[in-house]
Amino acid sequence: MSTIKVDTLQTRAGSTAAVTGAGFVATDQIRGNTSAASVTVVAEGGSNTTNLQQGLLKAWSNLDGSSFGLNDSFNLGSATDDGSGDYGLNFTNNMANTNYSGGGLGGHDSGSYTRIQTVDHDHGLTTAQFQINTQDTNGNAGDMEPTLTVVAGDLA
């Protein structure tokens, strides 16, 4: 077997990727060779594979429902306060379809109830945004801090 030793890989167009002494390749972009939109990774056990793009979260947020605002987020350009415990989360990059999945957690308010988060069934999911509601365990709507949300699925 032959060995090739390099410090930098460079395409004919001039794009580069650094090869570090620790055996890592440092690059700004990964693209599938057979299909540009698909990179397969060997999974934890070493024998199964998983699709890299399918395994990544496409959006997440930490929303302050009490004083309202996004504390931090990924792929969410803005949020709207549509009433007590009613929020809209707007994607920066749209989803490919409305078959994406999400989940969320809510904080405990100062009263005696735990707040829960649900998808707003009155508005449904769109590729550009989704609505969530927060309420106590008795079904009473109310603002919540923090409201934590994650979204998985396919980006457009």
Rosetta blueprint (number, residue, H / E / L):
1 M L
2 S L
3 T L
4 I L
5 K L
6 V L
7 D L
8 T E
9 L E
10 Q E
11 T L
12 R L
13 A L
14 G L
15 S L
16 T E
17 A E
18 A E
19 V E
20 T L
21 G L
22 A L
23 G L
24 F L
25 V E
26 A E
27 T L
28 D L
29 Q L
30 I L
31 R L
32 G L
33 N L
34 T L
35 S L
36 A L
37 A L
38 S L
39 V L
40 T E
41 V E
42 V E
43 A L
44 E L
45 G L
46 G L
47 S L
48 N L
49 T E
50 T E
51 N E
52 L L
53 Q L
54 Q L
55 G L
56 L L
57 L L
58 K L
59 A E
60 W E
61 S E
62 N E
63 L E
64 D E
65 G L
66 S L
67 S L
68 F L
69 G E
70 L E
71 N E
72 D E
73 S E
74 F E
75 N L
76 L E
77 G E
78 S E
79 A E
80 T E
81 D E
82 D L
83 G L
84 S L
85 G L
86 D E
87 Y E
88 G E
89 L E
90 N E
91 F E
92 T L
93 N L
94 N L
95 M E
96 A L
97 N L
98 T L
99 N L
100 Y L
101 S E
102 G E
103 G E
104 G E
105 L E
106 G E
107 G L
108 H E
109 D L
110 S L
111 G L
112 S L
113 Y L
114 T E
115 R E
116 I E
117 Q E
118 T E
119 V E
120 D L
121 H L
122 D L
123 H L
124 G L
125 L L
126 T L
127 T L
128 A L
129 Q E
130 F E
131 Q E
132 I E
133 N E
134 T E
135 Q E
136 D E
137 T L
138 N L
139 G L
140 N L
141 A E
142 G L
143 D L
144 M L
145 E L
146 P L
147 T E
148 L E
149 T E
150 V E
151 V E
152 A E
153 G L
154 D L
155 L E
156 A L
